[in-house]
Amino acid sequence: MLHQFSRSTVGFIGERDGAHELRLKEAISVLLDLSATVARAYLVRANTGGIAGGVMLGLVTHDKKESGKLALQMDRVFGALFNTEAHLDVVFLDDEGDARIRESCLPFYHDRARYH
């Protein structure tokens, strides 16, 4: 299920890091390497709609049309690694959101230069 968050209800706290998070970041990075859509990815602790400290995946993409499909893929990776009852919040960042999230953490994924 996809949830919409307004800019005003999301506050980024800091990078989410640990053994489990490293596994998730590695699995997501492998999937993102197969696509030319994502420029940067962040795994961050965030406040969303009054809920403090949840985990959120922030993505900066080149193609907004692929957002829904990409969010579902990321959620499936999360479910396969952890608990299929839980879900991963995914937020697609514009330039302003990218700048805001960088104030609290650095991206764990950067797209690689692709030469054809």
KAVENNOR-V70032 format. One record per residue. RES is the residue in one letter. SS is DSSP state (~ for helix, > for strand, _ for the rest). BURIAL is I if it has 9 or more other ideal C-beta (glycine too) atoms within 8 Angstrom, else O. Layout:
RES,SS,BURIAL ; RES,SS,BURIAL
//
This chain:
M,_,O ; L,_,O ; H,_,O ; Q,_,O ; F,_,I ; S,_,O ; R,~,O ; S,~,O ; T,~,O ; V,>,I ; G,>,O ; F,>,I ; I,>,I ; G,>,O ; E,>,I ; R,_,I ; D,_,O ; G,_,O ; A,~,O ; H,~,O ; E,~,I ; L,~,I ; R,~,I ; L,~,I ; K,~,I ; E,~,O ; A,~,I ; I,~,I ; S,~,I ; V,~,O ; L,~,I ; L,~,I ; D,~,O ; L,_,O ; S,_,I ; A,_,O ; T,_,O ; V,>,I ; A,>,O ; R,>,I ; A,>,I ; Y,>,I ; L,>,I ; V,>,I ; R,>,I ; A,>,I ; N,>,I ; T,>,I ; G,_,O ; G,_,O ; I,>,O ; A,>,O ; G,>,O ; G,>,I ; V,>,I ; M,>,I ; L,>,I ; G,>,I ; L,>,I ; V,>,I ; T,>,I ; H,_,O ; D,_,O ; K,~,O ; K,~,O ; E,~,I ; S,~,I ; G,~,O ; K,~,O ; L,~,I ; A,~,I ; L,~,I ; Q,~,I ; M,~,I ; D,~,I ; R,~,O ; V,~,I ; F,~,I ; G,~,I ; A,~,O ; L,~,I ; F,_,O ; N,_,O ; T,_,O ; E,_,O ; A,_,O ; H,_,O ; L,_,I ; D,>,I ; V,>,I ; V,>,I ; F,>,I ; L,_,I ; D,_,O ; D,~,O ; E,~,O ; G,~,I ; D,~,I ; A,~,O ; R,~,I ; I,~,I ; R,~,I ; E,_,O ; S,_,I ; C,_,I ; L,_,O ; P,_,I ; F,_,I ; Y,>,I ; H,>,O ; D,_,I ; R,_,O ; A,_,O ; R,_,O ; Y,_,O ; H,_,O
//
